[in-house]
Amino acid sequence: MDTNDLIKALAADTRRPGLSMNAVWFATCAGALVLAGLVFSVLLGPRPDIAIVAETVRFLFKFVVTIALAAAAFGAMRVAAWPEADLRKLLPYLAIAPALVVGGVVLELFAVPRDAWATRLIGTNSLLCLTFIPLIGLAPLGLFLLALRYGAPSRPALSGALAGLAAGGIAATFYAAHCPDDSPLFIATWYTIAVLGLALLGTLGARWLVRW
């Protein structure tokens, strides 16, 4: 038996019979969304003027970025759950959210006077952003790590990082409905830091939890 056959055999042994990985991921995704929504509803809730700002480009842009991140990271995480996963084909999808942020920042710098750049970047709720995106994302991250454990990732740290990015994307999507700061400069700074914090937590957690 060569190495590839051995890895596939070990991966097959780690999966519980009777429940496909597709079913596991569907249940995990649904659970992550429900738990994130519950935490968001209990701790924050949508901003009071959401019906008005929902018609603005900056507000909607936040959701384009966060949903793109969540979807791409979740897809990459599913692939990474298999032994010898090849993530190279998914790299362009993972680059969509960062590219959108960079494009939004460039447009913002052209649209806003230079003396307002710092104000837009700092915003009014940076500490709230750094606090609640990780809080909302903790439960989804835990579910994703458990789902990865059900699989057999050959690179647990990378899989954990992707789990953190997916959880961060979900959490940031919910938080965006509350956040009064809609500038791409704010998103590029504080949303990014908060999401990367979850990615780091996922990396560390996977080293301990996602081992086979």
Secondary structure, DSSP 8 states (H G I E B T S, - for coil): --HHHHHHHHHHHHS-TT--HHHHHHHHHHHHHHHHHHHHHHHT---TTHHHHTTSHHHHHHHHHHHHHHHHHHHHHHHHTSTT---GGGHHHHTHHHHHHHHHHHHHHHHS-GGGHHHHHH-S-HHHHHHHHHHHHHHHHHHHHHHHHHS--S-HHHHHHHHHHHHHHHHHHHHHTT-S---HHHIIIIIHHHHHHHHHHHHHHHHHHS--
